[in-house]
Amino acid sequence: MAGDDPDRLARLADAWDGAALEYERYFVPRFAPWVEAAVQAVAESMPPSGPILVPCCGTFPELPGLVAAHPDREIVGIDLSAGMVRLARERAASWPTVRVVEGDAATLDPQWSSACAGVVSVFGLQQLPDPVVALGEWVAALCPGGRLSVIYWPSVVEEDGPFALLDRVLADHRPPADDSWEGRIGDAVIAAGGTIERDDHPSFRMDHPDAETFWTAMTSGGPLRAMANARGDTFMQARRQEFLELAPSGPWRHQPRARWILARR
């Protein structure tokens, strides 16, 4: 995350440190269809040698699928959060070809340049301060024939549902999101020497027991943990009340839409 405010990065890492356990418990099972799709696309066709890099690996849910497809290949996860890295290392402990690095997933070490057979990342790109630059770095890490599979949440993932309602409730309480980078993603891949093979929006069903469970998961184990840390209990309780008043009662089922970039170098 070169050029970004070090204090901001420290706050972001601290938030995900505290969120790691709840993220693993609540969101990892619900994100599994997207993870499986991203992993399968890379596992099916890669050069015969070279490591697989997983930037923004979080608790490393990509790992079992990658190891199953390539048990002898080096697999390296990178994440800024020490809490996420700790859980990722626990997941990786039984595989000697796997390691997890605590560090910057956006500005890669030069050792990875043109060296990787595959790069896989699920729901990390949108959190980075400059996703376009980061994606260019990830493409540049691929060796000739290497494959990139990146799935991320775009600025709009649904028109109606818990994510949409959350955006509505928080609209006046955070700066407007700058989503202009999404239109430059394809150019970033091409500029880094990649060829886009797929650019679409996979959508899978997600279920929540009720609105309060969803809110709690987002604020304790999701991206709102940083806001909760910064704004405090009084602010968050007011937003929670507003969210619950507008939300439907009972189980909540929705079908959010991610964006998937599959490319080859």
N, C-alpha and C positions, 0 to 999 in steps of 0.2 A: 504494500500500500504506500508506495513511495510518494512523497510530497504531501501526505495527509498529516493532519494535526496529531502529534504523538499523544496528547492528552485525550483526544477523541478515541484513538485506538485503544488506549488503556481502559477507558470507560466501556468501550464495546467488548473488549476481552473480559473485563470484570463481569459484565452483564451475562455473557455466555458461560462464564465459569459457574455462576450461580444457577444458570438455567439448565446445565448439562443433564443432570439426572432426570428432571421432569421432561426435557426434550426427548431423551431416549425412551422414557416410559410411554409418553403420550403421542408424540408426533412421528417417531420412527416407524411404528407399525402402520400409521395412516399414510405415510409418504412412500410405503414400500412399492406400490405399482410403478411409480415414476423411477424409483431407484432401479428396479428390475429392468425396465425398458432401457435406461441409459447404459447399464452394465452389459446387458445382452448384446447391444449394438456394437460395443467395442470388443467383447469377448469373441464374437463370431469371426472377425476378420482383422488381423493385425500382422505386422512383420514378425518373423520367427524369433527375433531377439530384441532386447531393449526393455526397460522397466515400464510399469504402468504408474502414472502419477495421478493422485487424487487431491487436488487443491480444494480447500474448504471442506475437509473430510468430516468435520464434526465428530460424532461418535463412531464413524466409519461403517455405516450400514451397507456401503457398496462392497465391503471386503469379502463376505462369504461367497457372493456370486463370482467375484473376480478370481478368488483362490480356486473355486470349483472348476472354473474354465481353464485356469493357468496355474496349476499348483507349484510349478518350479520357477515361475517368473518373479523377479523382484517387484514388489508393490510398495509404494511410498505414499502415505497420507501426510498432508500439511494442514495445520490449523493454527489460528492465532490464539485460541483460548486454551489455557492450561487445563481447565476443567474438562473440556471436550477431548483434549489430547490424552488425559488420564484414562477416560473411558475407552477411547479408541485403542490405546495400548493394551488395555485389558482384553478387548475383543481380539486383538492381534497376537496375543501372547503365545498361542499354540502353533504359530506359523513362523518358522525361522527366516523365511524369505520376505517377511513383511516388517516394515518399520514405520513409525509415526514421528514426524518432526513438528515441534512447536515453533511456528514462525509465520512469515508473511507469505500468504498464498497468492498474492497479486503480483509481486515482483520476485520472480524466481531466481534462485541461485544460478550462476552461469553454467554450473555442471550439468544442468538439464537441457541446455540449448541443443536442439537437433538430436537429442539422445533417446527420447521416449517413444515406445511403440504405441502407447495409448495415454490419453488424458481423459479422465472422467470427473465430472463435478455435478452435484445435484443440490439445488436450492442454496448455493453460496454466492453465485455471481452477482445477484441483485443487491447483496449487502456491501459490496466493495465500493470504495469511494470513486473509482474510475473503472467501471466494468469493461469499457471498450479497450483500455490499455491492458487490463488483466487478461482479457480474452486473446489479445494479440500475443501476449507472453506465453499463454498456454499453447497456442498454435505453433509458435516458434520453438517450443520444447519438443515438438514431434520430429522424429526422424523421417526420411523419405518413406512414404507409404503408411506412416503412422496415422492413427485415427483419434479424433476428438469427439466426445459425446457430452454435451452440456445441457442440463435442464435447469431453468430458473423461473421464478415467479415474475411475470411482467407487471406493469403498473395496474392493469385491470385483469383480474383473474375470474371474476364473475359479476353478473349484473344484479343478482339477488342471492343472498346467503350470508353466512356469518362474516366472511372476509369483506363483503360489500358493506354490510352494516357497520363493521368496525371502521372502515374508511370514512363512512358518513359521520359517525360519532366523533371521530378524532380530527375531522377536516379543519375545524377552526382552532385546533390546539397544537398544530405542528406546521412547519413550513411546507408550502406546496412541493410535492415531489417533482424533481426534474427528470422526466422520463425521455428526454430527447435522445439519450444515448441508445435507446432501443432501436432507433432507426439507423444507427451506425454499426450495429453488430455485424451484419453481413460484410460490410466494407472492411471491418477490422480483420475478419477471417481471411479475406482475399489478400489484403495488404501484407499479412504475415506469411503468405505463401500457401494458404489453404484453399481447398475446393469444397464448397458446400454441397453435401449430398442430401440433406434433409433439413427443412425449416418448417416446423409445424407446431401444433398446439395440442399435445395429449391431455385428455381430460379423464379423470377417474372419480368414482364415487367416494365420498368421505362422510363418515357418520360421527355424531357427537351425542352423548346422552341427553344434554340439554344446553341451553345458552350459558348458564353459569359455569358449567364444566369447561366449555370452550373458552370463556373469558379468563378463567383461572389458569388454564393451560397456556394461553397466549401471554399472560402477564408474569407467570412464574417460570415457564419453560419455553418461551417463544420470543419473538422479536420485540414484544412490548416490555420485556424485562428491563431494558435500558431506560425506557421512558419511566417505568415505575421507580427505578433507582433515582432518576434525576428529579422527578416531580413530586414524589412523596405520596403517603397514604391518602391524605385528604383529597388531593386532585384525582387519584386513581379511583377512589370510592365514588366520587361524583360521576366519573365516566362510566364506571361499572353500572351504577344505578340507571343511567340514561340508556346504556346498551340493553340491559335486561328489560326495561320498560318497552323498548321497541322490538325486542326479539320475540319469536313465537315460543309458546310453551311446549314442553315435552321434547322428545328426540328430534334432532336436527340433521337432515340429510342434504348434502349439496354435491356439486360436481365442478370443482374449480379447474381452471384451464391453465396449464403451464406453457412455456415455450421451450422447444427442443431444437438445438443446433447440432447437427451431425456433420462432420467435415473430415476430409483427408488431406494430408500434405504431400 
